[in-house]
Amino acid sequence: MAAEQQENDGHDRHGRDEDTGRLIQNRYRLQELIGRGGMGEVWRALDESLGRKVAVKCLKPLSGSADPAFSRVLQERFRREARVAASLQHRGVTVVHDFGEHEGVLYLVMELLDGRNLLQVLQDARGLPLPVPDVMDIAEQVAAALAYTHAQGIVHRDLKPANIMRLSDGSVKICDFGIARLGHDIGFTSRLTGTGIAMGTPHYMSPEQIGADEEIDHRSDLYSLGCVLYELATSAPPFDLGDAWAVLVGHRDTAPRPPRGHRAELPEELDRLILDLLAKAPDDRPENAADVCGRLKAMSAAPAVLPVAVPAVGLPSWASDLAVRSGAQRVAGAPRGAGAPPELTGAWSTRAATPPPGLLGLLAGRHDAGIGLARHGRWQEAEAVHRGVAAERERVLGADHGDTLASRYELAYCLSRLGRADEALATYEFVAAARHRLLGPDHPGTLAARQEAAYVLGQLGRHVDAHQGYSAVLAARERLLGADHPDTLACRHNLAFNLGRLGRLDESYVMAAEVAAARERVLGPAHPDTLASRCEAGYLLGRLDRWAEALEAYRQVAAVRAAELGEDHPDTLAARYEAGIALGRLGRSPEAYDLYRDLVAARTRTAGGADPETLRARHGLGVNLGRLGRWEEALTEARDIAAIRERVLGPGHPDTLVSKREIAVCLGWLGNWATALPVYADVADARERVLGPAHPDALASRNDQAHCLEQLGRAAEALALYRQVAVHRRGSSLA
């Protein structure tokens, strides 16, 4: 659903008949009113010149009785928003495409965002605060955007939940710079001229905005950010009083209650940061938004627990322990089982007739924390949290309760990302069967579990079974939702991917290209799902040995992502990684080497040296060192990466095994076949153990082992392995 890019929470979601279909400047066709605020309306529209969906904000004409001076101020405010927003180019700020006047109406053309503003996110939470990882993630993104705008000399001055959008991919954007101040612009003070009413929104205004003569600088935005974070973390603004004047007096004269007074499980560091942002005097707040961002990054990186203060009354000791220890190892890629909650024994090991007071809320918080850990790629920690929560929910609610099944679904997701495909499949199948029985075969939850089960079947090399699973889910979604629904297209995308794994490359490419075109039509050319399908089409072009076309596809995706998200965004870097593969396959190894060297630097800078994607980029660098004949350097790189991956991801993780195989490849090229043989055998054994003996990766490893035996003159053993591989491949093709 497209984001409602609006100014306040009084919205009319139905467009007026006389304006629907209106054409502005012979270019922008208004289609649906998606927001209405105090000074404007926002429409979903089509840019007929470029064929893209946009948001068009129009300044509403005032009645004839309106004060002309007030009208001039509003028009100047609207023009100011256009000038300010158009000057900003940052992934955390809404992009402005155009501005003008049509038939006496001022209009602003912006990117159409797919998501919800934070006011709506809070409303969706039904009076509950957001999970702590979500609060910190949003805070860090908003602080980064403010650091950029402040560096441009721009102060927003109306930062509030309704002006912050959270997109469907988790990214955050600031919008509505209608009362922003550009440096020392003259003729526009902190008040609306002649009205005596301070500009801003009372619940989020800084003390200095309330005073008539006080200078406003970037620290006013930091105070407003503190108000927003306070509300996200506690579900209420810091001064939630009966009338606007009482709220303003509270900002000016009253110390806010610490957030932990509302919600004891908040981390102390986050509580302290919010209170620092809410300091009455600007000099007592953090120096700038970059400082705020740095403090948030330090909290996320710290190996400390997510502290949870649990009331002792009514809860057994294990519940407090669970609250503190679940997710205790906050270092990305901690060893499997780190931070796992303790096993439960004793009187609380059987289902209670009535859950202890506060237990269900505690478990809901831990569930949300697990989702937050997964969003940041901290799969081991997330798996431990979800496993503990699922077990406790089953004990107190039952195995078939919706919350229990939701935890098992998230657990399966983590298991699949950890390479533990067999466990993931069993868990998804359990969830799918229970939801089928309780909710019906066509319920969205049932179909979601069945689709994820098909994905894991693909991980296990059971592509025929995966094809059947995807086809069944696709048929149901087409029947229930239509061919162009995003969920239907997501299933078709996965089906196209799986067709490629079945060797049906031409069909796979055609379907992937069709999905990309449909997503571009439905979601827009820059939507993350559209770009994902274009990447998949590029991958299939490579499989078809059309590497030049694949390279062009990846470069186009990388360019769009860089423009939309930034050069260092993980999705931008992922597309550049794929472009490096294409360069290597085209024999352009020097270019690939340079690309991967830059990519390693970017990944290390943004995510750290032990991040899986940093290591993947280093692996690409090592492969191209080998292609350039620099085998000793390539071997050193492969050994270093394998050691880190084994420590961070585990010895049986697919990425770890890829690095071990690369060690063997380098040893072979250096003529050390005897040293390479046990490495090849170790990789083959591990893949057989995790994926099964007939999985394509396991068979490829046995083939490597046979080739190594052949190089060592052990022809009989090599022949036996080649025959074993042939038997399994023949069996797979018959299946």
Buried (B, 14 or more C-beta within 10 A) or exposed (E): EBBBBBBBBEBEEEBEEEEBEBEBEEBBBBBEBBBBBEBBBBBBBBBEEEEBBBBBBBBBEBEEEEEEEBBEBBBEBBBBBBBBBBBBEBBBBBBBBBBBBBEEBBBBBBBBBBBBBBBBBBEEBEEBBBBBBBBBBBBBBBBBBBBBBBEBEBBBBBBBBBBBBBBBEBBBBBBBBBBBBBEEEEEBBBBBEEEEEBBBBBBBBBBBBBBEEBEBBBBBBBBBBBBBBBBBBBBBBBBBBEEEEEBBBBBBEEEBBBBBEBBEBBBEBBBBBBBBBBBBEBEEBBEBBBBBBBBBBEBBEEEEBBBBBBEEEEBBEBBBBBBBBBBBBBBBBBEBEBBBBEEBEEEBEEEEEEBBEBBBEBBBBBBBBBBBBBBBBBBBBBBBBBBBBBBBBBBBBEBEBBBBBBBBBBBBBBBBBBBBBBBBBBBBBBBBBBBBEBBEEEBBBBBBBBBBBBBBBBBBBBBBBBBBBBBBBBEBBBEBBEEEBBBBBBBBBBBBBBBBBBEBBEBBBBBBBBBBBBBBEBBBBBBBBBBBBBBBBBBBBBBBEBBEBBBBBBBBBBEBBBBBBBEBBBBBBBBBBBBBBBBBBBEBBEBBBBBBBBBBEBBBEBBBEBBBBBBBBBBBBBBBBBBBEBBEBBBBBBBBBBEBBBBBBBBBBBBBBBBBBBBBBBBBBBEEBEBBBEBBBBBBBBBBEBBBBBBBBBBBBBBBBBBBBBBBEBEEBBEEBBEBBEEBBEEBEEE
